[in-house]
Amino acid sequence: MGNELWLALAIVLIIEGTMPMLMPKQWQQMLTLITQQPADKIRKYAGCLVVTGIVLLLTL
């Protein structure tokens, strides 16, 4: 079980690091757009991501 968690973390780090490595300017622009969004919109989006992740974990 612990090995799978490290594997999942490694995959997340690879995915998260790909965009800023390949397209740093576009990544900065995207972050600027996100920071200009209202907090409740960001919270709803993050909540959807968390729920989706939990559902995926429970179904695998």
Backbone atoms as SQL, in Angstrom:
CREATE TABLE atoms (id INTEGER PRIMARY KEY, chain TEXT, resi INTEGER, resn TEXT, atom TEXT, x REAL, y REAL, z REAL);
INSERT INTO atoms VALUES
  (1, 'A', 1, 'MET', 'N', 0.829, -1.198, 0.000),
  (2, 'A', 1, 'MET', 'CA', 0.000, 0.000, 0.000),
  (3, 'A', 1, 'MET', 'C', 0.868, 1.254, 0.000),
  (4, 'A', 2, 'GLY', 'N', 1.888, 1.298, 0.831),
  (5, 'A', 2, 'GLY', 'CA', 2.740, 2.475, 0.903),
  (6, 'A', 2, 'GLY', 'C', 3.468, 2.746, -0.399),
  (7, 'A', 3, 'ASN', 'N', 3.856, 1.674, -1.084),
  (8, 'A', 3, 'ASN', 'CA', 4.549, 1.825, -2.354),
  (9, 'A', 3, 'ASN', 'C', 3.649, 2.494, -3.396),
  (10, 'A', 4, 'GLU', 'N', 2.372, 2.139, -3.394),
  (11, 'A', 4, 'GLU', 'CA', 1.430, 2.734, -4.338),
  (12, 'A', 4, 'GLU', 'C', 1.256, 4.230, -4.089),
  (13, 'A', 5, 'LEU', 'N', 1.287, 4.629, -2.824),
  (14, 'A', 5, 'LEU', 'CA', 1.161, 6.054, -2.510),
  (15, 'A', 5, 'LEU', 'C', 2.356, 6.842, -3.029),
  (16, 'A', 6, 'TRP', 'N', 3.555, 6.283, -2.891),
  (17, 'A', 6, 'TRP', 'CA', 4.746, 6.952, -3.421),
  (18, 'A', 6, 'TRP', 'C', 4.690, 7.025, -4.944),
  (19, 'A', 7, 'LEU', 'N', 4.185, 5.964, -5.568),
  (20, 'A', 7, 'LEU', 'CA', 4.031, 5.955, -7.017),
  (21, 'A', 7, 'LEU', 'C', 3.037, 7.023, -7.463),
  (22, 'A', 8, 'ALA', 'N', 1.925, 7.130, -6.746),
  (23, 'A', 8, 'ALA', 'CA', 0.926, 8.149, -7.069),
  (24, 'A', 8, 'ALA', 'C', 1.501, 9.554, -6.897),
  (25, 'A', 9, 'LEU', 'N', 2.256, 9.771, -5.840),
  (26, 'A', 9, 'LEU', 'CA', 2.883, 11.077, -5.617),
  (27, 'A', 9, 'LEU', 'C', 3.866, 11.401, -6.735),
  (28, 'A', 10, 'ALA', 'N', 4.631, 10.411, -7.158),
  (29, 'A', 10, 'ALA', 'CA', 5.584, 10.626, -8.252),
  (30, 'A', 10, 'ALA', 'C', 4.864, 11.020, -9.535),
  (31, 'A', 11, 'ILE', 'N', 3.750, 10.376, -9.825),
  (32, 'A', 11, 'ILE', 'CA', 2.977, 10.705, -11.027),
  (33, 'A', 11, 'ILE', 'C', 2.429, 12.120, -10.937),
  (34, 'A', 12, 'VAL', 'N', 1.916, 12.499, -9.781),
  (35, 'A', 12, 'VAL', 'CA', 1.400, 13.863, -9.598),
  (36, 'A', 12, 'VAL', 'C', 2.507, 14.886, -9.819),
  (37, 'A', 13, 'LEU', 'N', 3.684, 14.645, -9.269),
  (38, 'A', 13, 'LEU', 'CA', 4.798, 15.578, -9.437),
  (39, 'A', 13, 'LEU', 'C', 5.217, 15.697, -10.900),
  (40, 'A', 14, 'ILE', 'N', 5.220, 14.587, -11.615),
  (41, 'A', 14, 'ILE', 'CA', 5.562, 14.625, -13.039),
  (42, 'A', 14, 'ILE', 'C', 4.533, 15.442, -13.809),
  (43, 'A', 15, 'ILE', 'N', 3.261, 15.189, -13.556),
  (44, 'A', 15, 'ILE', 'CA', 2.195, 15.912, -14.259),
  (45, 'A', 15, 'ILE', 'C', 2.234, 17.394, -13.918),
  (46, 'A', 16, 'GLU', 'N', 2.394, 17.712, -12.644),
  (47, 'A', 16, 'GLU', 'CA', 2.410, 19.111, -12.217),
  (48, 'A', 16, 'GLU', 'C', 3.635, 19.863, -12.734),
  (49, 'A', 17, 'GLY', 'N', 4.741, 19.183, -12.914),
  (50, 'A', 17, 'GLY', 'CA', 5.954, 19.849, -13.364),
  (51, 'A', 17, 'GLY', 'C', 6.087, 19.978, -14.870),
  (52, 'A', 18, 'THR', 'N', 5.285, 19.234, -15.617),
  (53, 'A', 18, 'THR', 'CA', 5.409, 19.236, -17.074),
  (54, 'A', 18, 'THR', 'C', 5.050, 20.582, -17.682),
  (55, 'A', 19, 'MET', 'N', 3.935, 21.157, -17.284),
  (56, 'A', 19, 'MET', 'CA', 3.478, 22.419, -17.880),
  (57, 'A', 19, 'MET', 'C', 4.473, 23.566, -17.656),
  (58, 'A', 20, 'PRO', 'N', 4.907, 23.837, -16.423),
  (59, 'A', 20, 'PRO', 'CA', 5.862, 24.936, -16.257),
  (60, 'A', 20, 'PRO', 'C', 7.213, 24.664, -16.916),
  (61, 'A', 21, 'MET', 'N', 7.576, 23.397, -17.070),
  (62, 'A', 21, 'MET', 'CA', 8.844, 23.082, -17.718),
  (63, 'A', 21, 'MET', 'C', 8.772, 23.319, -19.229),
  (64, 'A', 22, 'LEU', 'N', 7.660, 22.925, -19.853),
  (65, 'A', 22, 'LEU', 'CA', 7.544, 23.022, -21.309),
  (66, 'A', 22, 'LEU', 'C', 7.060, 24.385, -21.787),
  (67, 'A', 23, 'MET', 'N', 6.147, 25.000, -21.030),
  (68, 'A', 23, 'MET', 'CA', 5.564, 26.278, -21.451),
  (69, 'A', 23, 'MET', 'C', 5.471, 27.241, -20.273),
  (70, 'A', 24, 'PRO', 'N', 6.596, 27.776, -19.808),
  (71, 'A', 24, 'PRO', 'CA', 6.573, 28.598, -18.594),
  (72, 'A', 24, 'PRO', 'C', 5.757, 29.884, -18.735),
  (73, 'A', 25, 'LYS', 'N', 5.805, 30.547, -19.872),
  (74, 'A', 25, 'LYS', 'CA', 5.050, 31.805, -20.033),
  (75, 'A', 25, 'LYS', 'C', 3.547, 31.559, -19.986),
  (76, 'A', 26, 'GLN', 'N', 3.077, 30.528, -20.702),
  (77, 'A', 26, 'GLN', 'CA', 1.650, 30.208, -20.687),
  (78, 'A', 26, 'GLN', 'C', 1.203, 29.775, -19.293),
  (79, 'A', 27, 'TRP', 'N', 2.078, 29.074, -18.585),
  (80, 'A', 27, 'TRP', 'CA', 1.769, 28.639, -17.229),
  (81, 'A', 27, 'TRP', 'C', 1.603, 29.850, -16.310),
  (82, 'A', 28, 'GLN', 'N', 2.493, 30.841, -16.453),
  (83, 'A', 28, 'GLN', 'CA', 2.380, 32.072, -15.661),
  (84, 'A', 28, 'GLN', 'C', 1.076, 32.797, -15.973),
  (85, 'A', 29, 'GLN', 'N', 0.714, 32.867, -17.249),
  (86, 'A', 29, 'GLN', 'CA', -0.529, 33.536, -17.635),
  (87, 'A', 29, 'GLN', 'C', -1.733, 32.817, -17.035),
  (88, 'A', 30, 'MET', 'N', -1.699, 31.484, -17.046),
  (89, 'A', 30, 'MET', 'CA', -2.794, 30.711, -16.483),
  (90, 'A', 30, 'MET', 'C', -2.917, 30.968, -14.981),
  (91, 'A', 31, 'LEU', 'N', -1.784, 31.005, -14.278),
  (92, 'A', 31, 'LEU', 'CA', -1.824, 31.279, -12.841),
  (93, 'A', 31, 'LEU', 'C', -2.358, 32.681, -12.554),
  (94, 'A', 32, 'THR', 'N', -2.000, 33.638, -13.400),
  (95, 'A', 32, 'THR', 'CA', -2.512, 35.000, -13.235),
  (96, 'A', 32, 'THR', 'C', -4.025, 35.017, -13.383),
  (97, 'A', 33, 'LEU', 'N', -4.541, 34.299, -14.381),
  (98, 'A', 33, 'LEU', 'CA', -5.991, 34.232, -14.576),
  (99, 'A', 33, 'LEU', 'C', -6.682, 33.575, -13.384),
  (100, 'A', 34, 'ILE', 'N', -6.068, 32.524, -12.855),
  (101, 'A', 34, 'ILE', 'CA', -6.668, 31.830, -11.716),
  (102, 'A', 34, 'ILE', 'C', -6.722, 32.742, -10.497),
  (103, 'A', 35, 'THR', 'N', -5.659, 33.508, -10.254),
  (104, 'A', 35, 'THR', 'CA', -5.638, 34.372, -9.072),
  (105, 'A', 35, 'THR', 'C', -6.632, 35.515, -9.172),
  (106, 'A', 36, 'GLN', 'N', -7.106, 35.807, -10.361),
  (107, 'A', 36, 'GLN', 'CA', -8.088, 36.875, -10.537),
  (108, 'A', 36, 'GLN', 'C', -9.523, 36.381, -10.351),
  (109, 'A', 37, 'GLN', 'N', -9.703, 35.076, -10.191),
  (110, 'A', 37, 'GLN', 'CA', -11.035, 34.515, -10.001),
  (111, 'A', 37, 'GLN', 'C', -11.490, 34.727, -8.556),
  (112, 'A', 38, 'PRO', 'N', -12.803, 34.831, -8.352),
  (113, 'A', 38, 'PRO', 'CA', -13.305, 34.941, -6.975),
  (114, 'A', 38, 'PRO', 'C', -12.997, 33.669, -6.172),
  (115, 'A', 39, 'ALA', 'N', -12.808, 33.845, -4.879),
  (116, 'A', 39, 'ALA', 'CA', -12.432, 32.724, -4.009),
  (117, 'A', 39, 'ALA', 'C', -13.469, 31.606, -4.035),
  (118, 'A', 40, 'ASP', 'N', -14.762, 31.945, -4.082),
  (119, 'A', 40, 'ASP', 'CA', -15.783, 30.897, -4.071),
  (120, 'A', 40, 'ASP', 'C', -15.739, 30.051, -5.347),
  (121, 'A', 41, 'LYS', 'N', -15.388, 30.650, -6.463),
  (122, 'A', 41, 'LYS', 'CA', -15.269, 29.893, -7.712),
  (123, 'A', 41, 'LYS', 'C', -14.089, 28.927, -7.639),
  (124, 'A', 42, 'ILE', 'N', -12.978, 29.383, -7.074),
  (125, 'A', 42, 'ILE', 'CA', -11.803, 28.520, -6.907),
  (126, 'A', 42, 'ILE', 'C', -12.128, 27.383, -5.943),
  (127, 'A', 43, 'ARG', 'N', -12.853, 27.696, -4.870),
  (128, 'A', 43, 'ARG', 'CA', -13.225, 26.684, -3.878),
  (129, 'A', 43, 'ARG', 'C', -14.111, 25.610, -4.507),
  (130, 'A', 44, 'LYS', 'N', -15.078, 26.017, -5.335),
  (131, 'A', 44, 'LYS', 'CA', -15.960, 25.045, -5.995),
  (132, 'A', 44, 'LYS', 'C', -15.173, 24.152, -6.948),
  (133, 'A', 45, 'TYR', 'N', -14.268, 24.743, -7.706),
  (134, 'A', 45, 'TYR', 'CA', -13.445, 23.972, -8.634),
  (135, 'A', 45, 'TYR', 'C', -12.576, 22.970, -7.866),
  (136, 'A', 46, 'ALA', 'N', -11.945, 23.434, -6.792),
  (137, 'A', 46, 'ALA', 'CA', -11.100, 22.553, -5.984),
  (138, 'A', 46, 'ALA', 'C', -11.931, 21.436, -5.351),
  (139, 'A', 47, 'GLY', 'N', -13.132, 21.762, -4.904),
  (140, 'A', 47, 'GLY', 'CA', -14.017, 20.748, -4.333),
  (141, 'A', 47, 'GLY', 'C', -14.367, 19.670, -5.344),
  (142, 'A', 48, 'CYS', 'N', -14.619, 20.081, -6.577),
  (143, 'A', 48, 'CYS', 'CA', -14.902, 19.106, -7.641),
  (144, 'A', 48, 'CYS', 'C', -13.703, 18.191, -7.875),
  (145, 'A', 49, 'LEU', 'N', -12.507, 18.764, -7.843),
  (146, 'A', 49, 'LEU', 'CA', -11.305, 17.948, -8.017),
  (147, 'A', 49, 'LEU', 'C', -11.152, 16.937, -6.881),
  (148, 'A', 50, 'VAL', 'N', -11.406, 17.374, -5.651),
  (149, 'A', 50, 'VAL', 'CA', -11.284, 16.482, -4.496),
  (150, 'A', 50, 'VAL', 'C', -12.305, 15.351, -4.590),
  (151, 'A', 51, 'VAL', 'N', -13.549, 15.689, -4.907),
  (152, 'A', 51, 'VAL', 'CA', -14.595, 14.664, -5.018),
  (153, 'A', 51, 'VAL', 'C', -14.258, 13.680, -6.137),
  (154, 'A', 52, 'THR', 'N', -13.795, 14.192, -7.269),
  (155, 'A', 52, 'THR', 'CA', -13.412, 13.320, -8.377),
  (156, 'A', 52, 'THR', 'C', -12.278, 12.387, -7.963),
  (157, 'A', 53, 'GLY', 'N', -11.290, 12.915, -7.255),
  (158, 'A', 53, 'GLY', 'CA', -10.187, 12.085, -6.785),
  (159, 'A', 53, 'GLY', 'C', -10.643, 11.004, -5.823),
  (160, 'A', 54, 'ILE', 'N', -11.546, 11.340, -4.918),
  (161, 'A', 54, 'ILE', 'CA', -12.060, 10.356, -3.961),
  (162, 'A', 54, 'ILE', 'C', -12.839, 9.266, -4.682),
  (163, 'A', 55, 'VAL', 'N', -13.684, 9.666, -5.633),
  (164, 'A', 55, 'VAL', 'CA', -14.458, 8.681, -6.396),
  (165, 'A', 55, 'VAL', 'C', -13.519, 7.742, -7.158),
  (166, 'A', 56, 'LEU', 'N', -12.489, 8.305, -7.778),
  (167, 'A', 56, 'LEU', 'CA', -11.527, 7.461, -8.494),
  (168, 'A', 56, 'LEU', 'C', -10.814, 6.497, -7.553),
  (169, 'A', 57, 'LEU', 'N', -10.419, 6.989, -6.381),
  (170, 'A', 57, 'LEU', 'CA', -9.751, 6.116, -5.409),
  (171, 'A', 57, 'LEU', 'C', -10.654, 4.973, -4.958),
  (172, 'A', 58, 'LEU', 'N', -11.921, 5.284, -4.753),
  (173, 'A', 58, 'LEU', 'CA', -12.847, 4.262, -4.265),
  (174, 'A', 58, 'LEU', 'C', -13.216, 3.247, -5.340),
  (175, 'A', 59, 'THR', 'N', -13.145, 3.650, -6.603),
  (176, 'A', 59, 'THR', 'CA', -13.526, 2.724, -7.669),
  (177, 'A', 59, 'THR', 'C', -12.359, 1.878, -8.163),
  (178, 'A', 60, 'LEU', 'N', -11.145, 2.260, -7.833),
  (179, 'A', 60, 'LEU', 'CA', -9.990, 1.481, -8.313),
  (180, 'A', 60, 'LEU', 'C', -9.635, 0.354, -7.390);
